[in-house]
Amino acid sequence: MCYCMLHLLVRSEASMNKKVPEITESVEDLKVLLRKATKKHEIRRLNTLYLLKSGEAKNRIEVAALLGVDRTSVGNWLSAYETGGLEKLLQRGYAPGRTPILTEAQQAVLLRELQNPEGFSSYVQIQTYIADTFGVKMNYKAVYAMVHDKWGAKLKVPRKSHVKKTQ
């Protein structure tokens, strides 16, 4: 280790008063869990416990240096482990995402209308139906994405037929 890295370790060590939580799993159990883990975030978090339990790292800063992550990430993972064990450590929170423009009830009505044999002949027609029925103004691309991409619904368009074809 270079001088600057050692200096950083010593300086950071003094400022980090929080103790490493006691890891209840054995080194062998952690090895098994690491082999079974498939997701990158699970592997990193389990590696944190393994490095501390096996003695390869003594504190959060050493773990962070070995894993190539920030020490606050390691601190957050260890806090999660301390409060909820392995389950909380491996749990990954996701942002809730944007709320849909149409409610579930409105989507159900629209789906029923799309299954109607007469149906809609264009996405513009669906767009005006949504505006008239639900009072919601939707962009053409949003209508297309919802109907075509999300639901896989097809427009009811008559196909070409030969003039001499018998009905």
Backbone as a chain_set.jsonl record, in Angstrom:
{"seq": "MCYCMLHLLVRSEASMNKKVPEITESVEDLKVLLRKATKKHEIRRLNTLYLLKSGEAKNRIEVAALLGVDRTSVGNWLSAYETGGLEKLLQRGYAPGRTPILTEAQQAVLLRELQNPEGFSSYVQIQTYIADTFGVKMNYKAVYAMVHDKWGAKLKVPRKSHVKKTQ", "coords": {"N": [[0.841, -1.187, 0.0], [0.476, 2.224, -0.759], [1.867, 5.287, 0.655], [-0.023, 7.384, 0.719], [-2.449, 6.008, 0.692], [-2.305, 4.543, 3.074], [-2.207, 6.653, 4.892], [-4.71, 7.749, 4.434], [-6.281, 5.613, 5.32], [-5.628, 5.516, 8.074], [-6.404, 8.095, 8.914], [-9.132, 8.085, 8.256], [-9.985, 5.987, 9.797], [-9.927, 6.933, 12.408], [-12.004, 8.729, 12.353], [-14.186, 7.163, 11.98], [-16.168, 5.846, 14.134], [-17.971, 3.857, 14.474], [-18.632, 0.541, 15.268], [-17.968, -2.639, 13.753], [-20.625, -4.796, 13.026], [-21.467, -7.873, 14.752], [-20.974, -10.801, 12.998], [-23.065, -13.388, 12.349], [-23.159, -15.652, 10.737], [-21.212, -18.444, 9.583], [-17.885, -18.73, 8.123], [-17.859, -20.724, 6.188], [-20.605, -20.976, 5.593], [-21.028, -18.468, 4.457], [-19.395, -18.693, 2.206], [-20.806, -20.625, 0.756], [-23.213, -19.251, 0.308], [-22.2, -17.171, -1.258], [-21.411, -18.592, -3.54], [-23.89, -19.372, -4.494], [-25.124, -16.97, -5.042], [-26.317, -14.775, -7.567], [-26.753, -12.23, -8.467], [-25.161, -9.073, -8.911], [-25.2, -7.107, -6.864], [-25.831, -8.655, -4.637], [-23.62, -10.35, -4.452], [-21.528, -8.549, -3.894], [-22.35, -7.557, -1.39], [-22.482, -9.863, 0.197], [-19.829, -10.569, 0.018], [-18.715, -8.555, 1.521], [-19.43, -9.309, 4.144], [-18.092, -11.756, 4.205], [-15.355, -11.033, 3.914], [-14.94, -9.624, 6.296], [-15.595, -11.543, 8.265], [-13.776, -13.618, 7.725], [-11.426, -12.395, 8.313], [-9.859, -11.128, 6.47], [-10.259, -8.495, 6.066], [-10.346, -5.777, 8.325], [-11.918, -3.609, 8.959], [-14.478, -1.24, 7.857], [-13.342, 0.462, 5.93], [-11.179, -0.939, 4.85], [-12.582, -3.053, 3.685], [-14.066, -1.629, 1.791], [-11.977, -0.689, 0.171], [-10.957, -3.118, -0.829], [-13.165, -4.122, -2.23], [-13.685, -2.119, -3.998], [-15.538, -0.08, -3.66], [-17.358, 2.691, -2.19], [-16.75, 3.701, 1.202], [-19.006, 4.481, 2.614], [-21.04, 3.073, 1.41], [-20.437, 0.466, 2.193], [-20.765, 0.859, 4.922], [-23.53, 1.402, 4.999], [-24.52, -1.084, 4.134], [-23.656, -2.747, 6.217], [-25.058, -1.631, 8.333], [-27.653, -2.235, 7.56], [-27.499, -5.025, 7.701], [-27.082, -5.309, 10.436], [-29.513, -4.412, 11.5], [-31.484, -6.022, 10.252], [-30.465, -8.514, 9.538], [-29.372, -11.093, 7.207], [-31.452, -11.085, 5.341], [-32.365, -8.404, 5.176], [-29.987, -7.222, 4.384], [-29.561, -8.25, 1.803], [-31.744, -7.334, 0.509], [-33.014, -5.187, -1.951], [-33.775, -1.922, -2.577], [-36.038, -0.273, -4.732], [-36.841, 2.541, -6.754], [-40.119, 3.943, -6.659], [-41.222, 4.617, -9.121], [-42.964, 6.113, -11.923], [-46.355, 7.171, -11.645], [-49.085, 5.596, -13.292], [-50.794, 7.022, -16.143], [-53.446, 6.406, -16.692], [-55.887, 5.032, -14.492], [-56.169, 1.781, -12.864], [-58.779, 0.83, -13.152], [-59.69, 2.362, -15.319], [-57.937, 1.427, -17.265], [-58.806, -1.213, -17.434], [-61.366, -0.865, -18.516], [-60.685, 0.2, -21.014], [-59.225, -1.942, -22.079], [-61.279, -3.859, -22.311], [-62.789, -2.579, -24.248], [-61.014, -2.651, -26.355], [-61.06, -5.338, -26.963], [-63.445, -5.645, -28.134], [-65.243, -6.621, -31.061], [-65.673, -4.675, -33.109], [-63.913, -2.662, -32.333], [-61.023, -0.484, -32.489], [-59.756, 1.477, -35.157], [-57.49, 2.956, -35.397], [-54.682, 4.425, -33.652], [-55.035, 7.05, -33.036], [-57.766, 7.202, -32.879], [-58.15, 5.711, -30.553], [-56.866, 7.408, -28.812], [-58.56, 9.68, -28.853], [-60.836, 8.457, -27.815], [-60.001, 7.897, -25.193], [-59.647, 10.502, -24.259], [-62.291, 11.515, -24.473], [-63.844, 9.682, -22.948], [-62.523, 9.323, -20.421], [-61.52, 11.78, -19.829], [-58.842, 12.346, -19.981], [-55.9, 13.539, -21.303], [-53.795, 12.069, -23.522], [-50.569, 11.49, -24.874], [-49.769, 10.589, -28.259], [-47.671, 8.741, -28.602], [-47.581, 7.621, -26.066], [-50.043, 6.341, -25.924], [-49.711, 4.465, -27.968], [-47.525, 3.013, -26.924], [-48.676, 1.905, -24.614], [-50.924, 0.418, -25.581], [-49.972, -1.148, -27.785], [-47.252, -2.013, -27.178], [-47.207, -2.672, -24.367], [-49.642, -4.108, -23.838], [-49.974, -5.592, -26.154], [-52.06, -5.491, -27.944], [-54.041, -5.548, -30.952], [-54.949, -3.474, -33.691], [-58.226, -3.117, -35.155], [-58.328, -3.586, -38.215], [-59.593, -3.742, -41.477], [-58.483, -6.19, -43.758], [-56.874, -6.316, -46.973], [-58.615, -7.703, -49.735], [-59.104, -9.863, -52.476], [-60.854, -8.814, -55.399], [-62.421, -10.638, -56.844], [-62.838, -12.651, -55.092], [-64.852, -15.007, -53.396], [-67.419, -14.512, -51.053]], "CA": [[0.0, 0.0, 0.0], [1.255, 3.462, -0.811], [1.759, 6.142, 1.837], [-1.277, 8.152, 0.717], [-3.527, 5.095, 1.031], [-2.19, 4.271, 4.507], [-2.587, 7.881, 5.579], [-6.165, 7.829, 4.315], [-6.841, 4.591, 6.2], [-5.443, 5.924, 9.469], [-7.22, 9.277, 9.16], [-10.542, 7.713, 8.198], [-10.246, 5.068, 10.902], [-10.179, 7.722, 13.608], [-13.299, 9.403, 12.246], [-15.263, 6.173, 11.943], [-16.248, 5.247, 15.458], [-18.948, 2.791, 14.484], [-18.044, -0.794, 15.264], [-18.482, -3.603, 12.788], [-21.544, -5.686, 13.743], [-21.049, -9.266, 14.85], [-21.512, -11.589, 11.884], [-23.49, -14.653, 12.946], [-22.927, -16.752, 9.8], [-19.828, -18.927, 9.552], [-17.162, -18.479, 6.87], [-18.313, -21.746, 5.242], [-21.953, -20.584, 5.164], [-20.893, -17.31, 3.57], [-18.854, -19.199, 0.938], [-21.92, -21.282, 0.06], [-24.11, -18.184, -0.146], [-21.518, -16.467, -2.347], [-21.475, -19.43, -4.742], [-25.277, -19.397, -4.968], [-25.554, -15.619, -5.43], [-26.223, -14.521, -9.008], [-26.829, -10.793, -8.742], [-23.943, -8.351, -8.555], [-25.323, -6.448, -5.561], [-25.796, -9.688, -3.6], [-22.24, -10.823, -4.346], [-20.751, -7.518, -3.191], [-22.764, -7.457, 0.014], [-22.036, -11.08, 0.875], [-18.371, -10.462, 0.078], [-18.431, -7.682, 2.661], [-19.491, -10.141, 5.353], [-17.037, -12.773, 4.126], [-14.053, -10.403, 4.178], [-14.859, -9.291, 7.721], [-15.637, -12.768, 9.076], [-12.552, -14.396, 7.502], [-10.285, -11.642, 8.822], [-9.108, -10.505, 5.373], [-10.418, -7.057, 6.28], [-10.644, -5.53, 9.738], [-12.895, -2.532, 9.133], [-15.252, -0.822, 6.682], [-12.482, 1.108, 4.936], [-10.442, -2.003, 4.166], [-13.559, -3.749, 2.841], [-14.358, -0.736, 0.668], [-10.806, -0.684, -0.713], [-10.872, -4.426, -1.486], [-14.293, -4.308, -3.15], [-13.743, -1.022, -4.963], [-16.746, 0.721, -3.433], [-17.17, 3.73, -1.189], [-16.915, 3.208, 2.577], [-20.38, 4.717, 3.08], [-21.842, 1.944, 0.923], [-20.149, -0.642, 3.114], [-21.424, 1.223, 6.178], [-24.979, 1.203, 4.822], [-24.775, -2.524, 4.084], [-23.481, -3.308, 7.558], [-26.191, -1.152, 9.15], [-28.807, -3.048, 7.158], [-27.269, -6.358, 8.265], [-27.24, -5.202, 11.885], [-30.929, -4.248, 11.854], [-32.386, -7.052, 9.744], [-29.79, -9.746, 9.153], [-29.093, -11.34, 5.788], [-32.612, -10.709, 4.525], [-32.338, -6.954, 4.964], [-28.758, -6.911, 3.661], [-29.695, -8.614, 0.389], [-32.91, -6.64, -0.042], [-32.625, -4.02, -2.745], [-34.899, -1.014, -2.761], [-36.174, 0.364, -6.033], [-37.687, 3.73, -6.775], [-41.483, 3.523, -6.965], [-41.549, 4.835, -10.529], [-43.999, 7.079, -12.245], [-47.711, 6.64, -11.559], [-49.676, 5.51, -14.622], [-51.713, 8.097, -16.523], [-54.791, 5.857, -16.485], [-56.021, 4.164, -13.324], [-56.389, 0.375, -13.213], [-60.163, 0.692, -13.607], [-59.75, 2.924, -16.668], [-57.226, 0.503, -18.145], [-59.671, -2.38, -17.626], [-62.419, -0.45, -19.457], [-60.054, 0.324, -22.328], [-58.919, -3.302, -22.543], [-62.548, -4.451, -22.749], [-63.154, -1.9, -25.492], [-60.096, -3.138, -27.394], [-61.442, -6.707, -27.31], [-64.691, -5.535, -28.889], [-64.99, -6.943, -32.47], [-65.568, -3.46, -33.926], [-62.647, -2.116, -31.872], [-60.505, 0.793, -32.971], [-59.002, 1.311, -36.4], [-56.231, 3.703, -35.329], [-54.278, 4.854, -32.313], [-55.64, 8.378, -32.848], [-59.131, 6.912, -32.434], [-58.019, 5.313, -29.143], [-56.484, 8.634, -28.111], [-59.776, 10.496, -28.674], [-61.714, 7.706, -26.916], [-59.491, 8.119, -23.831], [-59.931, 11.9, -23.907], [-63.74, 11.682, -24.321], [-64.384, 8.822, -21.896], [-61.887, 9.497, -19.113], [-61.097, 13.167, -19.65], [-57.388, 12.339, -19.84], [-55.221, 13.789, -22.568], [-52.595, 11.236, -23.621], [-49.731, 11.636, -26.047], [-49.903, 9.485, -29.209], [-46.641, 7.736, -28.302], [-47.964, 6.949, -24.82], [-51.149, 5.445, -26.286], [-49.104, 3.374, -28.733], [-46.713, 2.2, -26.015], [-49.554, 1.167, -23.713], [-51.782, -0.527, -26.298], [-49.206, -2.065, -28.629], [-46.083, -2.604, -26.524], [-47.504, -3.235, -23.044], [-50.733, -5.078, -23.886], [-49.882, -6.409, -27.367], [-53.35, -5.472, -28.633], [-53.977, -5.228, -32.373], [-56.042, -2.64, -34.185], [-59.183, -3.85, -35.986], [-58.258, -2.993, -39.548], [-59.934, -4.725, -42.501], [-57.366, -6.521, -44.634], [-57.198, -6.304, -48.394], [-59.137, -8.954, -50.248], [-59.223, -9.812, -53.931], [-62.189, -8.422, -55.847], [-63.163, -11.805, -57.337], [-62.951, -13.635, -54.024], [-66.232, -15.23, -52.96], [-67.616, -14.253, -49.632]], "C": [[0.879, 1.241, 0.0], [0.983, 4.309, 0.444], [0.416, 6.858, 1.895], [-2.46, 7.279, 1.114], [-3.506, 4.782, 2.527], [-2.623, 5.474, 5.333], [-4.108, 8.033, 5.586], [-6.826, 6.837, 5.265], [-6.771, 5.014, 7.661], [-6.346, 7.097, 9.806], [-8.709, 8.921, 9.198], [-10.926, 6.822, 9.365], [-10.604, 5.828, 12.168], [-11.562, 8.359, 13.564], [-14.468, 8.423, 12.247], [-15.31, 5.423, 13.266], [-17.166, 4.035, 15.499], [-18.269, 1.43, 14.376], [-18.71, -1.653, 14.199], [-19.41, -4.549, 13.541], [-21.013, -7.121, 13.771], [-21.746, -10.063, 13.753], [-21.799, -12.986, 12.41], [-23.222, -15.856, 12.041], [-21.454, -17.167, 9.835], [-19.204, -18.61, 8.194], [-17.638, -19.462, 5.797], [-19.705, -21.411, 4.701], [-21.89, -19.425, 4.175], [-20.322, -17.716, 2.215], [-19.96, -19.834, 0.098], [-22.879, -20.236, -0.502], [-23.502, -17.403, -1.311], [-21.566, -17.262, -3.641], [-22.87, -19.436, -5.344], [-25.748, -18.047, -5.497], [-25.321, -15.396, -6.922], [-26.186, -13.033, -9.332], [-25.609, -10.079, -8.174], [-24.039, -7.711, -7.164], [-25.294, -7.461, -4.414], [-24.362, -10.167, -3.365], [-21.388, -9.823, -3.573], [-21.078, -7.482, -1.703], [-22.339, -8.688, 0.812], [-20.514, -11.094, 1.015], [-17.934, -9.587, 1.246], [-18.402, -8.497, 3.947], [-18.354, -11.162, 5.367], [-15.67, -12.189, 4.474], [-13.872, -10.089, 5.661], [-14.777, -10.547, 8.587], [-14.342, -13.569, 8.942], [-11.304, -13.677, 8.003], [-9.433, -11.007, 7.73], [-9.2, -8.982, 5.44], [-10.836, -6.856, 7.731], [-11.728, -4.487, 9.946], [-13.554, -2.18, 7.795], [-14.369, -0.277, 5.566], [-11.688, 0.068, 4.159], [-11.362, -2.784, 3.235], [-13.845, -2.919, 1.597], [-13.208, -0.724, -0.331], [-10.699, -1.997, -1.485], [-11.975, -4.629, -2.523], [-14.404, -3.207, -4.202], [-15.022, -0.219, -4.877], [-16.438, 1.775, -2.374], [-17.439, 3.162, 0.207], [-18.323, 3.446, 3.111], [-21.316, 3.615, 2.593], [-21.666, 0.749, 1.85], [-20.824, -0.379, 4.455], [-22.925, 1.02, 6.115], [-25.329, -0.28, 4.816], [-24.669, -3.144, 5.471], [-24.584, -2.845, 8.506], [-27.443, -1.958, 8.833], [-28.69, -4.451, 7.744], [-27.52, -6.361, 9.768], [-28.714, -5.125, 12.282], [-31.804, -5.409, 11.399], [-31.74, -8.334, 9.283], [-29.566, -9.848, 7.651], [-30.225, -10.873, 4.884], [-32.59, -9.221, 4.184], [-31.1, -6.531, 4.171], [-28.934, -7.143, 2.164], [-30.879, -7.943, -0.29], [-32.441, -5.399, -0.788], [-33.851, -3.166, -2.992], [-34.878, -0.382, -4.141], [-37.066, 1.583, -5.899], [-39.09, 3.305, -7.201], [-41.869, 3.715, -8.427], [-42.701, 5.807, -10.692], [-45.377, 6.434, -12.147], [-48.326, 6.63, -12.954], [-50.669, 6.65, -14.88], [-53.154, 7.648, -16.299], [-54.795, 4.966, -15.244], [-56.253, 2.729, -13.791], [-57.798, 0.152, -13.743], [-60.31, 1.216, -15.038], [-59.042, 2.011, -17.668], [-58.075, -0.729, -18.44], [-60.778, -2.066, -18.624], [-61.848, -0.38, -20.871], [-59.705, -1.047, -22.903], [-60.17, -4.013, -23.044], [-62.962, -3.878, -24.097], [-62.261, -2.366, -26.649], [-60.449, -4.554, -27.843], [-62.757, -6.762, -28.08], [-64.4, -5.815, -30.368], [-64.884, -5.709, -33.378], [-64.261, -2.745, -33.608], [-62.303, -0.747, -32.407], [-59.683, 0.538, -34.224], [-57.69, 2.091, -36.394], [-55.935, 4.094, -33.88], [-54.815, 6.252, -32.0], [-57.068, 8.206, -32.343], [-59.131, 6.496, -30.949], [-57.716, 6.542, -28.29], [-57.711, 9.512, -27.857], [-60.77, 9.795, -27.748], [-61.304, 7.942, -25.457], [-59.826, 9.534, -23.368], [-61.418, 12.098, -23.634], [-64.277, 10.912, -23.114], [-63.832, 9.158, -20.515], [-61.472, 10.933, -18.824], [-59.593, 13.304, -19.449], [-56.769, 12.533, -21.215], [-53.913, 12.998, -22.568], [-51.878, 11.492, -24.93], [-49.904, 10.4, -26.941], [-48.913, 8.368, -28.878], [-46.98, 6.949, -27.036], [-49.09, 5.952, -25.077], [-50.589, 4.223, -27.011], [-48.321, 2.438, -27.811], [-47.592, 1.338, -25.114], [-50.304, 0.068, -24.462], [-50.954, -1.579, -27.038], [-48.1, -2.785, -27.86], [-46.427, -3.32, -25.219], [-48.544, -4.358, -23.126], [-50.669, -5.998, -25.097], [-51.189, -6.473, -28.144], [-53.161, -5.05, -30.089], [-55.178, -4.369, -32.743], [-56.936, -3.471, -35.093], [-59.252, -3.186, -37.358], [-58.631, -4.058, -40.561], [-58.748, -4.94, -43.442], [-57.834, -6.531, -46.087], [-57.656, -7.686, -48.816], [-59.31, -8.809, -51.757], [-60.671, -9.555, -54.313], [-63.02, -9.635, -56.217], [-63.35, -12.886, -56.271], [-64.407, -13.769, -53.607], [-66.319, -15.061, -51.456], [-67.951, -15.526, -48.99]], "O": [[1.903, 1.291, 0.682], [0.022, 4.083, 1.18], [-0.213, 6.942, 2.95], [-3.375, 7.745, 1.793], [-4.552, 4.756, 3.175], [-3.315, 5.335, 6.342], [-4.709, 8.394, 6.598], [-7.805, 7.165, 5.935], [-7.749, 4.882, 8.398], [-6.986, 7.107, 10.858], [-9.449, 9.394, 10.06], [-12.048, 6.888, 9.866], [-11.487, 5.411, 12.918], [-12.216, 8.514, 14.595], [-15.61, 8.815, 12.488], [-14.561, 4.468, 13.474], [-17.138, 3.268, 16.462], [-17.435, 1.206, 13.499], [-19.853, -1.422, 13.804], [-19.031, -5.061, 14.594], [-20.216, -7.521, 12.923], [-22.967, -9.999, 13.607], [-20.893, -13.685, 12.863], [-23.072, -16.972, 12.538], [-20.569, -16.347, 10.084], [-19.902, -18.266, 7.24], [-17.803, -19.086, 4.636], [-19.959, -21.541, 3.504], [-22.613, -19.407, 3.179], [-20.708, -17.159, 1.187], [-20.044, -19.614, -1.11], [-23.303, -20.329, -1.654], [-24.21, -17.02, -2.242], [-21.74, -16.691, -4.717], [-23.022, -19.498, -6.564], [-26.67, -17.986, -6.31], [-24.284, -15.769, -7.47], [-25.645, -12.631, -10.362], [-25.096, -10.429, -7.111], [-23.089, -7.762, -6.383], [-24.788, -7.156, -3.334], [-23.944, -10.363, -2.224], [-20.614, -10.208, -2.696], [-20.182, -7.389, -0.864], [-21.893, -8.577, 1.954], [-19.981, -11.575, 2.015], [-16.912, -9.846, 1.88], [-17.467, -8.391, 4.74], [-17.733, -11.402, 6.403], [-14.915, -12.786, 5.242], [-12.787, -10.266, 6.214], [-13.986, -10.608, 9.529], [-13.858, -14.136, 9.922], [-10.239, -14.286, 8.106], [-8.397, -10.41, 8.024], [-8.329, -8.274, 4.935], [-11.58, -7.659, 8.294], [-12.388, -4.473, 10.985], [-13.229, -2.748, 6.752], [-14.625, -0.529, 4.389], [-11.541, 0.181, 2.942], [-10.969, -3.137, 2.123], [-13.864, -3.442, 0.483], [-13.434, -0.747, -1.541], [-10.382, -1.987, -2.674], [-11.746, -5.235, -3.57], [-15.134, -3.351, -5.182], [-15.535, 0.265, -5.887], [-15.382, 1.746, -1.743], [-18.255, 2.254, 0.37], [-18.792, 2.698, 3.969], [-22.274, 3.261, 3.28], [-22.64, 0.104, 2.24], [-21.391, -1.291, 5.057], [-23.529, 0.523, 7.066], [-26.319, -0.689, 5.422], [-25.497, -3.971, 5.852], [-24.997, -3.597, 9.389], [-28.202, -2.319, 9.733], [-29.677, -5.005, 8.229], [-28.101, -7.303, 10.307], [-29.117, -5.708, 13.289], [-32.768, -5.754, 12.082], [-32.413, -9.174, 8.684], [-29.567, -8.852, 6.927], [-29.99, -10.335, 3.802], [-32.778, -8.838, 3.029], [-31.159, -5.591, 3.379], [-28.504, -6.325, 1.351], [-31.005, -7.977, -1.514], [-31.58, -4.659, -0.312], [-34.844, -3.632, -3.55], [-33.822, -0.005, -4.649], [-37.937, 1.641, -5.031], [-39.236, 2.398, -8.021], [-42.766, 3.029, -8.917], [-43.316, 6.254, -9.724], [-45.548, 5.275, -12.526], [-48.109, 7.565, -13.725], [-51.295, 7.168, -13.955], [-53.979, 8.404, -15.785], [-53.835, 4.242, -14.981], [-56.504, 2.488, -14.972], [-57.995, -0.626, -14.676], [-60.971, 0.593, -15.869], [-59.508, 1.847, -18.796], [-58.07, -1.235, -19.562], [-61.101, -2.892, -19.478], [-62.474, -0.856, -21.817], [-59.878, -1.277, -24.1], [-60.136, -4.688, -24.073], [-63.428, -4.602, -24.977], [-62.716, -2.461, -27.789], [-60.169, -4.93, -28.981], [-63.131, -7.807, -28.613], [-63.411, -5.305, -30.895], [-64.088, -5.703, -34.317], [-63.576, -2.274, -34.516], [-63.183, 0.048, -32.737], [-59.002, -0.481, -34.341], [-56.863, 1.912, -37.288], [-56.813, 4.091, -33.017], [-55.025, 6.594, -30.836], [-57.528, 8.962, -31.487], [-60.016, 6.892, -30.191], [-58.243, 6.693, -27.187], [-57.878, 10.031, -26.753], [-61.47, 10.454, -26.98], [-62.155, 8.159, -24.594], [-60.239, 9.741, -22.227], [-61.781, 12.772, -22.671], [-65.08, 11.442, -22.346], [-64.588, 9.266, -19.55], [-61.111, 11.261, -17.694], [-59.125, 14.257, -18.825], [-57.066, 11.802, -22.16], [-53.038, 13.221, -21.731], [-52.508, 11.686, -25.97], [-50.154, 9.301, -26.446], [-49.275, 7.191, -28.875], [-46.699, 5.754, -26.947], [-49.096, 4.855, -24.519], [-50.951, 3.088, -26.703], [-48.442, 1.217, -27.908], [-47.284, 0.17, -24.878], [-50.317, -1.083, -24.027], [-51.221, -2.775, -26.919], [-48.017, -4.013, -27.883], [-45.987, -4.447, -24.993], [-48.351, -5.43, -22.553], [-51.254, -7.081, -25.073], [-51.406, -7.405, -28.918], [-52.245, -4.296, -30.417], [-56.268, -4.515, -32.189], [-56.472, -4.418, -35.729], [-60.112, -2.346, -37.623], [-58.075, -5.156, -40.537], [-58.095, -3.986, -43.864], [-59.012, -6.726, -46.385], [-57.161, -8.702, -48.328], [-59.633, -7.725, -52.243], [-61.596, -10.014, -53.643], [-64.217, -9.664, -55.931], [-63.959, -13.923, -56.537], [-65.117, -12.772, -53.479], [-65.412, -15.421, -50.706], [-68.166, -15.568, -47.779]]}, "num_chains": 1, "name": "protein.A"}
